[in-house]
Amino acid sequence: MSEFHGRTAVVTGGAHGIGAAIAHTLVKSGLSVVVADLLDAEGAATAESLGPTAIFRHLDVTDEYGWRQVLDDAEANFGPLAVLVNNAGIVDFGGIESESPAMFRHVVDVNLYGAWLGMHLAAPRLRANGDGVIVNISSTAGLIGYSGIAGYVASKWGLRGLTKAAALELGDAGVRVCSVHPGPIHIPMTAGFDESMAAGQPLPRFGEPAEVAAMVGFIVTEATFSTGSEFVIDGGATAGMTLVEPTKAHGTWQ
């Protein structure tokens, strides 16, 4: 049972995919949840499906006023804030030479600045409440490099670093801050990807949103001595690459 049973969580990018799965998991753990997203119809439907302990609020994560409204509504409807999940994110397929300056800036604004803004405004509330958890949804792109998505990689490495800085600053208030690093997951963002890209992983498949949500639920409810930590859920993709299948001969591995 969550130590935050009966308190409030805000999940950005909560309308569908990983965010919706996280919202579902947190409601099951006893939290009330604000589903925050730009997608009004999908977000409202997701919140309705979660029952009376969930509401939807429109949010552009780069908008400070919008953040303040969402946090105020969360506490007005359900009580003190306990959990913030920064899940909202976008990707643009452009490398160093091809990505426009405007699009690079937009990706970083949503994925990194948006998360920072939420933390900046939520942290005083969590500090006042004497505890809480912030979970930042990064990516394996925050652990290794990928070509062709320069802005996304930069933003997700930045989010990983921001998580560690926040963990150092907020630990004295009893607030834990962790990052989650999914690999390929079945979500709208990856709908156009060939699933053969997962063939080289130790677990050769795409993950499911519910699997990421289970990791977030564990961080919130069970991982009470973890902060500044990276939780990787990628089918083993970042473990390395098997170059040669080992064979056993004459009692030795060759």
N, C-alpha and C positions, 0 to 999 in steps of 0.2 A: 504494500500500500504506500502510495506517495506521501511524503511528509507535507506536501502541499495540497492535500485533499481539501476541496472546497474553496481553493483560491483560484487565481486567474492566470491564464497564459495567452499570449499574443503570438500568432503564427503568420508571418508574411508569406506572400505567394501561396496562400492556403486554399485557393479555389480548386485546384486539381493536382494530380501527380503526387509528388513527394509531400508537398505541403498539406494536401487534404488527408493523406495517410497519417501524417504526424498529428494533425488536429484530432483525427479519430482515436489515435492511440492515447493522446493526452486526456481526452474526455473519458475514455475507459479507465484511466488511472485515477479519476476523481477530480480533475481540474475542470473549471469552466474555461471556454476557449473563445477568443475573438479571431475569426478568420478574416485576414486582411489581404486585399488584392485589388488590382485594377479591373479585374474581370467581374463585373457586377452580377450578371445573371448566374454564372457558374459559382461564384463565391456565395451568393445567397442560397443557391440550391444545396451546396455542401453544408453550410451552417444549418439549414433546415433539416437535413438528413441526420445531423448529429443530436438533434433534440433540444430541449429547453435550456441546456447549459452551454449553448453556443449561439453566437450572433455573427453576422457579417458586417464589416465596415470597409468602405472604399478607401484605398490607400495607394498613393504614389510614394514609394519609400524615399524619394529624393526631396520630398516636401515636408519641411519642418512643421508647419502648421497642421498638416494632415496627421503627422505622427502624434502631435500633442492631443489632437481630437481623439484619435484611436485609443491612446493610453488613458485619457480621461474617461471615455466611454467604457473601456474595459473595467476600470475600478468602480465606476458608478453603477454598472450593471451587476458585477459579480464579486466585488471586493478587492482586496490588495493584490497587486501584481506579484506573481511568483516566478513566472517563466517567460522568457522571450526567445523565440526561434526565428532567426534571420535566414529565411529560406528563399526569398525572392531573388531571382537572377535571370539574366539574359546572356545569349551568346551571339557573336557576329563572326562569320567565317571570313577572316581577313588576316593576312600576315603583316609583318613589319612594313613591307613596301606597299602592300595593296590596301590595307585598311585605312579609311579616311580618318583624319584627326577628330572629326566630329563624332564618328561612330566609336572610336577608341575611348573617347571621353565619356560617351553615353554608357558604354558597358561598365567602365570603372565607376561611374556615378551610381548606377543601379546596384552593382554587385558589392562594391566596397564602401563608397560614401553612404549609400542607403543603410547598410548595416551599421556603420559607425554612428549615423544619426540616430538610429533606433537605440543603440547602446548608450549614447550620450544622454538621451532623454529618459531612458528607462532606469539607468543606473542610480540616480538619486532616489527614485521610488523604492528600488530594491534595497538600497542602503538604509533607507528609513524603516523598511520592514524587517531588517536584520538578517535577511537571507535571500536566496533566489538562485536561479540558474539561467545563463544565457548560452544558447547553442547556435553556433554559426555554421550553416551548411556551405562548406567549401567544395572541394572536388579533388579527385586525383590530380587534376590540373593545378592544384595548390601544393603538390608534392613533387611532381616531375614536370618536364616541359612537353608541350605538344606544338607541332607546327601548324600554321594556318588559322590559329585562334589567339593571336597575341594579346589582345585586350582581355579576353577571358582568363588566360593564364596569369597575366599580371594581377588581375583583380582577385583571383582565388589564392595566389601566394600572399597578396596583401591581406586578405581576410584571415589567413592562417597566422600571420604576424600580429595583426590587430587582436586576435583572440588571446595570444600570449601576453601582450601588453595589458589588456584588460584584466586578465587573471591576476597579474601582479598587483594591479591597482585596486582591485575589488575584493581580494581575499580577506582583508581585515574586516570587511563588512559581512563576511559569511556568504558572499556571492561567488559561485563557481562559473567559469567560462570555458567552454570546450568547443572544438571544431570537429565536424564530421566530413569525411572525404569519400563520397560515393564514386564508384567507377561507372560503367555503362548501366543505366537503369531504364526500364520501360516507362518513359514519360513523353509528353508531347515534344519536348526539345530534341529527343533522339528518334523520333518517329521515322525519319528518313534515313537512318543509319542501317547499313548492312550488318546483320547480327554475326556474320562471320568474323567481324573485328574482335569478337570475344573468344575466338577459337584457340588462341594461344595462352589463355589464362588457365591457371590450375583448375578453376571451376569455369568451364567453357560456355558460359551463358550470360545473358543480361540479368541483372537483379531486378527485383520488384520494389515499388514504393513502400509496401508494407515492411520489407526487410530493413530499409533505411529508417522507417518510423520506429521499428522495434529497437534499433540502436539508440535513437533519440530518447525513447521511453526509458531505456536502461540508464542513460546518462542522467536523466532527470530524477529517476526514482531510486536507483541502486548505486550509481557510481559516486558515492558521497565523499570519497577521498581523491577524486580526480578533478583537477583544474589546470587550465593551460594545456590540456591534453588533446591529441589527435586520434580520432577514432576512424579507422579505415574500413570501408565496406565495398570491396572492389573485385571479389572473386579471385583475389590473389594477384591481380594485374601488376601491382607495384612491387611484388616480391622479387621479380626478376624474370628471366627467360630461360627455358630449357633448350639448350643448343643441341645436345646429343642425348638420346635415350640410353641410360646406363644399361649394360649387360653384365651378368655375373659369370666369370670363368675362372676355374681353378681356385675358387675360394677368395678371389679378389674382385674388386669393382674396377672395370676398365672403361 
